[in-house]
Amino acid sequence: HNIKTFTMSDIDKLGIKEVIENTIEYLKSRNVDGVHLSLDVDALDPLETPGTGTRVLGGLTYRESHFALELLHQSQS
């Protein structure tokens, strides 16, 4: 299906900014004109979302997820 993925290890190595910029470039290179984004709270670190049912340490921080959404919003053309 040619799906581009990034792991938390990628985010740790590259930073959320570079991961999102790579994602945007990937989508633009394929002439994608729209994206549906679903953000599951399980992607966030449980220290940020203590009420989640699936607690896995090492997820995104609130700031990382918010910044990622800011970058995606700013990329609209």
C-alpha positions as a printed Julia matrix, in Angstrom:
77×3 Matrix{Float64}:
  0.0    0.0    0.0
  3.07   2.28   0.01
  2.29   3.8    3.41
  4.9    6.12   4.95
  5.43   5.53   8.66
  7.55   7.06  11.4
  8.19   5.44  14.76
  8.79   7.11  18.12
 12.43   6.19  17.59
 12.37   8.23  14.36
 10.81  11.16  16.23
 13.46  10.87  18.94
 16.27  10.87  16.35
 14.92  13.44  13.9
 12.61  15.56  16.03
  8.92  16.13  15.45
  9.56  19.1   13.12
 11.64  17.08  10.67
  9.24  14.13  10.78
  6.27  16.36   9.97
  8.19  18.22   7.25
  9.2   14.86   5.71
  5.57  13.75   5.87
  4.34  16.93   4.18
  6.94  16.6    1.4
  6.02  12.94   0.93
  2.33  13.82   0.55
  3.04  16.74  -1.81
  5.3   14.56  -3.98
  2.32  12.26  -4.48
 -0.06  15.13  -5.28
 -2.21  14.42  -2.24
 -4.77  17.21  -2.01
 -6.33  16.35   1.34
 -5.65  14.43   4.52
 -7.9   13.0    7.2
 -6.06  12.95  10.51
 -7.16  10.88  13.45
 -5.19  11.5   16.64
 -5.64   8.75  19.19
 -4.84   9.77  22.77
 -3.01   6.45  23.11
 -0.26   8.05  20.97
  0.39  10.51  23.79
  2.58   9.69  26.76
  0.44   8.54  29.72
  1.98  11.3   31.82
  0.06  13.66  29.5
 -3.14  11.57  29.39
 -3.43   9.6   32.63
 -7.03   8.58  31.89
 -6.29   6.62  28.72
 -7.06   2.91  28.74
 -3.84   1.85  27.02
 -0.92   3.27  28.95
  2.41   2.97  27.1
  5.34   5.06  28.26
  7.34   7.01  25.7
  4.55   8.5   23.62
  4.27  12.02  22.25
  4.2   14.96  24.61
  1.36  17.46  24.5
  3.74  20.02  22.99
  5.02  17.63  20.3
  1.5   16.73  19.22
  0.35  20.35  19.26
  3.41  21.49  17.29
  2.84  18.71  14.74
 -0.73  19.9   14.24
  0.48  23.51  13.9
  2.94  22.48  11.18
  0.29  20.5    9.33
 -2.11  23.43   9.47
  0.55  25.87   8.24
  1.35  23.59   5.3
 -2.06  24.13   3.7
 -1.73  25.71   0.29
